[in-house]
Amino acid sequence: MLNKLRLRRKEQTVMGHRLEEPRMTLMVVLWALVYVGLPLIVLGSLVDLVVQATTGQCVGFWCWL
């Protein structure tokens, strides 16, 4: 699998025109934030909630807002 990522594909052409390489779009970035960022925020909030429930002190990001 890593070899496939490292090796460049031969240039693709259609009727003599070179096709552009695929690139990241805004939707890819948004979905990456949803799949990575959202679970991290939820997990961090749950840890903050557990710490606050056991110690009585707010130690999370939300305390300083």
C-alpha positions in Angstrom: 0.0 0.0 0.0 2.8 2.5 0.9 4.5 1.7 -2.4 1.3 2.7 -4.3 1.3 6.0 -2.5 5.0 6.7 -3.1 5.0 5.8 -6.8 3.8 8.5 -9.1 1.3 7.5 -11.7 2.1 8.0 -15.3 0.7 11.2 -16.7 -2.9 10.8 -17.9 -4.0 12.5 -21.0 -7.4 12.9 -22.8 -7.3 14.0 -26.4 -3.8 15.4 -25.9 -4.7 17.4 -22.7 -2.9 16.6 -19.5 -5.3 15.8 -16.6 -4.7 17.6 -13.3 -3.7 15.7 -10.2 -6.4 15.1 -7.6 -6.2 17.7 -4.8 -7.9 18.2 -1.5 -11.2 20.1 -1.6 -13.0 22.1 1.0 -15.4 19.3 1.6 -12.6 16.9 2.4 -11.3 19.3 5.0 -14.8 19.7 6.5 -15.4 16.0 6.7 -11.9 15.5 8.3 -12.8 18.0 11.0 -16.1 16.2 11.6 -14.6 12.8 11.8 -11.5 13.8 13.8 -12.3 17.1 15.6 -15.8 16.4 16.8 -15.0 13.1 18.6 -12.0 14.8 20.2 -14.1 17.7 21.5 -16.8 15.3 22.8 -14.1 13.0 24.5 -12.4 16.1 26.1 -15.7 17.4 27.4 -16.6 14.0 28.9 -13.2 13.9 30.7 -13.7 17.4 32.0 -17.2 16.4 33.3 -15.8 13.3 35.1 -13.0 15.4 36.7 -15.4 18.1 37.8 -17.9 15.5 39.2 -15.2 13.7 41.2 -13.1 16.7 42.4 -15.6 19.5 42.4 -13.2 21.8 40.5 -13.7 22.8 36.9 -10.5 22.2 35.0 -11.8 22.2 31.4 -11.6 24.8 28.6 -15.2 25.8 29.3 -14.3 27.2 32.8 -12.5 30.1 31.3 -15.1 31.2 28.8 
